[in-house]
Structures are given as C-alpha cells and as structure tokens.
Amino acid sequence: MTERRTNGGPKGLGKTGPHVGEVRAELDPAARRVAVRNPRGRATRPTAPGERALAELKEQTEVGEVLLRSLTRAQLMLAVRIFAVFGFFLLGLPALFATHPGLVDFRIIGLPLPW
C-alpha cells in the first residue's frame, strides 16, 4: 500500500492525515488564514471605477456638482483649443499667403499650397 501525502511536500516533511493543516499552521504562522468579514454581514460587490461618480451625479450631491463643473470646464477648454486651431488655419494661412507671395507657387504632391 502506498503512503498518501496530503500536504503536497516531499516525504518526511510533515504528517499525513486529517491534521496536516493544523501542523502546518503551527510551523508557519503566516500560513494561517483569517476570515475577514464585512461589518454588515454580507459581501459587497466590487464597483466599477466610474460607478461611484455616476451615483454621485444621480444623487445630486456636492461631489457630483464638483464633478459636473470640472467636466464642463474640461469640455470648454477643449472647444477653445479646437476653435483656435481652426481659426489659425482659416484666417492665418490667407494672411501668410498675402504677406509672402512666393509661397503661392510652392507645390506639394503636385497641388499648389494655397489650394
């Protein structure tokens, strides 16, 4: 009959039988498991990163108002930057060609630059 080892280690490094976990816990205190429970008595489900922010917005709390203001400010700054870039191309390039007439004859891939 073969000897059954339940601790998975090599022969001679532990007992066999139902009390293997107890012996191992006595040898290594870090191997003991501690059950940590929620004080409410039930497990809470993990929340997604944006779920808490959505809850704050839905409940119309002060935190939700701050989040909404910062979102509005970020969108406004993006709109101003986009407007500045397009304004440069729409107004700046004609002014550049008016002040430097030599650029009118410049071609890129066969197309004139002012086109």
N, C-alpha and C positions, 0 to 999 in steps of 0.2 A: 504494500500500500504506500502511496506517495504522500509526503507531508504537504499540507495545504498552508500556504502563507497568505495572510490577508493584508499585510502591510505593504506588499509590493517590493520590499527591500531584499537584499541578499540574505542567505541563510545565516542564522546566528545573530542577527541584529534586531531582535525583537521577538515578542511572543507571538504565537499563533493562537487563534481562537477568538471568542467574542469580546475580549477585553483589550484588544490591540490598541484602539483609540485612546483608552484611558492611560495605558502605559506610555504611549507616545506623548500625550499631553503632559504627563508628569515629567518626562525627559525634556521636552521643549515647550516652555510656557507660551511661546509665540504661536504654536500650533493650535492652541485652544481657540474655539470660536465663541464669539459673544454675539448674542442676538440683540440687535438694535431695533427698537420699535418706534413707530410714530406715536406721540403722546395722545393723539386722538383715537388710537387703537386700530387704525386701518392704514393701509399703504396709500400713499398719494401717488398719482400718476405723474410721470415726468412731463414738464411743459416745454413746448417749443420756444425758441428764443423770442419770437415776435408775439406769442400768445399773451404774455403779460401786458405788453404795450397795447394790444388790441382791447384787452379788458379794461385798462386804464382809460382808454378813449371812450369806450362804450359807457362806462360808469360816470363819465364827465367829472373826473377828479382833478385836483390841481396838477398832478403829474401828467395827466392826459392833456391838459391845457398847455403845459410847457412843451410836451412832445409835438402838439399841433402847431404851436408857434415856431418851433425850430424847423419843422418840416416846411412850413410856409416860407420862412426866411431862406432856407436852402433852395427851394424852387425859384424864389425871386432872384437870388444871386445867379442861378444857372440861366435864367431868362435874360438877365442883364448881360452876362458874358456872351451868350449866343447873339443877342442884338448887336453888341459891339463888334463881333467878328463879321457878321453880315454887313453892318454899316461900313466897316473898313473896306470890304470888297466892293460894295455898291457905290460908295462915294469916294473912296481913296484911290482906286485904280483909275477912274476917269481923270482925277486931279493929277495923278502921276503921269499919265499919257499927255496931258495938256502942258505940263511943265517940262517934260523930256520927250520931244517929238521923235527922237531917234529910236525909241522903243516901239514905235508903230510898225517899223519894218522888220522887227525881230520875229522869227518863226519858230514854233515848237511842233515837231512832227508834221510839218507842212502847213500848219494853221498859223495865221498871224496872231500875235499875242493879244491885241485888243479884242479879238473876236471872243 
